[in-house]
Amino acid sequence: MRFRNKIVLVTGASAGIGADAAHAFAEEGANVFLTARRKELGESVAEGIRQKGGEATFFQADMGNRDEIASMVQACLDTYGRLDVAFNNAGTDGAFFVDTHKHPEDAWDQLLAVNLTGVWFCMRHEIQAMLKHGDGAIVNMASMAGVKGFAGSSGYAASKFGVVGITKAAALEYASRGIRVNCVCPAVIQTDMAEKIFHQTEESRLATAASHPIGRIGTAREVTNAVLWLASSEASFVVGEALQIDGGLGA
């Protein structure tokens, strides 16, 4: 029960890693304030937590909309009175397997708006809330595409390299003020997004698994376990880390 009575905000919590993390935080005693664009799915995750005896509130918000991000953090404070942990998980995939000079402009704009500016704006409001009580932990969702180049992913890479950069900068700014900032960098994880991008055929599924030295792709819970550790007091000396959860892909 590492998060007993802690207030935890999770973005992009309607499915995949975000939904799994919301459940895991609640299982360890947190009051979870979860957000996503998809209201029906998000409400379902919150209800699932409550049915297991946990405490959860859903708030619909688009991480590409700055006003909605500001409203999200304020709603969390209005509901629970404070913010202890934030997992900025929401993201979009944009365009993959396309050369840089052919990358669609609209996909580029959306990737940066959600994956990078959205994370920055979340941090902007979360940090202000945490400074009021002098402690907190933030974990941002980056990617192996934020620490290692992959052909055909220039827009996604730009957004995720940016997440690693702002994580490290903010970590240095707030470490002495009691707020730890880190990020996770997963390789391919079994989610709906990965299914759409990498597993369109059995051949591509096998190739994706084989590209990881461990011989398989990861699970949402393997990422969740790392997120919860980084957010907990067990990682109290970990600051500005870009933790690779990659089956050896980046070794």
N, C-alpha and C positions, 0 to 999 in steps of 0.2 A: 504493500500500500504506500508506494513512494510519493503519491500525489494526494493523499488524504486531505480533503478540504481546500485543495488548491483550485484556482480558477484557470482553466485551460481553454484557449481559443484555437480552433482548427479550421483552416480554410480549405476549400475544395473537398469537403467531407461527405459528399453524397455518394462516393464510390471509391473503389481502389484503395490506395494507400491511406488517403484521408479518412475514409470510413473505418478502415481497420484501426487506424491510430485513435480515432474518437472512441471506439469501443475499448481499446486497450487502456487509454487514460482513465476512462470511467471505471474499468475493472480494478484500477489501482487507486480508487477513491476520489478522483477529480470530479469537480463540477464542470461539465464540458459545454462550451458555447461553440456550436459548430455552424459553419456557413457554407453556402454553395449557390450556384445559379439555379440549379434544378430543385424547385421547392418540394415537389412530391417525393423525390428520392431522399432529399435532406431530412424532411420530416419523418420519413420511414426509418432512417438511421437513428434519429433522436428517440423515436418511439421504441425502437429495438433496445436502446440503452436503458430507457426507463422500465421496460418490461423485465429487464434483468436486475432491477433494483438500483440502477444508477441514476444520476442527475444529469439531464441534458436539455439544452434549449437550442432550437434551430432559428437562424436568421438568414433570410434570403439576401444575397449580395453578389454582385459581379465584380471580380477583382480587376477588371479593366475600367471601372468607374470610380473615380476618386471620391465623389460625394458618398457613394454607397459604402466605400471602405471606411470613411470617417464615421458614418452612421453606424456601421457594424461595431466598431470599437466602443463608441458611446453607448450603444445598446447593451454591450457586454458589461460595461461599468454600471449602467442603470439596473441591470438584472442582478449582478452579483457583487457590485461594490468595488471590485478591484480586478487586476489582471496579473497572474503569476507566470504563466507560460503561454507562448504563442508558437504554433507550428504553421508556418506560412507555406502551405503545400499546394495551393491551387496553381494550375498551369494549363497551357495549351500546347499542342504539338506543331501546329502550323504546317509547313511544307518540308517533306523529307525526300531524299533521293533526287535532288534537283541541284544542278550546278549554280554557283553563286551568281553568274551573270544572267541566269534565267529565273532566279528566285522571285516569286510574285510579290509585288509591293504591298498588297493588302495583307498578305500572310506575314510579311516582315513587320509591318506596323502592329498587327495584333499580337505577335510574339513578344515584342518589346513592351507593349502596353500592359499585357497580363503578367508575363513571366518575370519581367524586370521592374518596370515602373510600378506594377501592382505590389510586388514585394517591398519595394522602397516605401511606397505610401503606407502599406501595412505597418512597417517598422516605424515610420514617422509617428504614427498615432499610438502604437503599442508602447514604444519607448517613453513617450510622454506620460502614459498611464503608469508605467512601472517606476518611473522616477519619483512619483508621488509617494511611494512607500519604500523606495530604495533597494529593491532587488527584483530579480526576474530572470527568465531564460527564454531565448528566442532560437528556434531552429528553422532554417530556411530550406526549401527544397531546391537543390541545384541538380546536377546530373553528371555522369561521367563525360557527357558532352560539354561540361563546363570546365573540365581539366585536361581533356585530351581531344585532339582533332579527329573528326570523322567526315569523310567526303560526303557531300550532298546534304549537309545540315547547317549551312552557314547562319541562317536566321535563328534556329534553335540554339546553336552554339553561342552566338552573340548574346542571347538572352541569359543563358546559363553561366557563361563566363562572367557576365555582369553580376549575377547573383553571388558568385564566389567572391568577387571583388568588393561588393558593398557589405557582405558578411564580414570580411576581414577588416575593412575600414571601421565599421560600426563596433566590432569587437574591441578594437583598440580604444575607441572613444569612450566606451561605457564600462570597461572592465573594472576600473577603479571606483565606479559608482554602483557596483553590485549587480550589473546586468551582463549576463554572458550571452554572446551571440555566436552560433555555429551553423554549419549547413551539412546536409547529407548529399552524396553524389552517387546515386544508384546507377548500375548498368541496366540492362533490360530486365524488367520485373513483370511478372504475370498479372497484367491489368487489361482492362478493356482498351486502353489507349495503345498498349503494346500489341495487343491482338490485331488491332486495325492496321498498325504500321508494319509490323515485322512478320506476321503469321498468316499472310493471305493464302499461302499454299503450304503443303506439307514439306516441300523442299526448303522453302524459306524458314519454316519453323525449325527444321533440323539444323540449318545453317546458322541460325541465330543462336541456338543452344551451343553448337560447336565452337562458336566464336569466343565463348567464355572458357578459360582454361579449366574451370571446374566441371565443364561439360553439360551445363544446364543454365537456365535463366533463374532469376531469384523470385522469391515470394514477397507479397506485401508485408507479411509478418516479420520477415527478416529485416526489412527497412524500418518498420514500426519499432522493433526492439532497439535499434540504434537510435532512433528519434527519442524514445523514452529515456534511454540512458543519458543522452546528451542533455535532456531537459531536467534530469534529476540531480540531486545533490551528490550522487555517485560520481558525476563528471564535474565536480566543483572546481577543478584545476584545468579544465579544458576550455580554451578560449580561442575563437577565430579558426577553428578546425573545419576543413572540408573533408569530411569522412567518406572515403570510398567504400561502397557496398557493391562489389563488382565481380565476385567470383574469379578474381585474379586478372581481370581484363586490363587493369591499369598497372600491373606489376612490371 
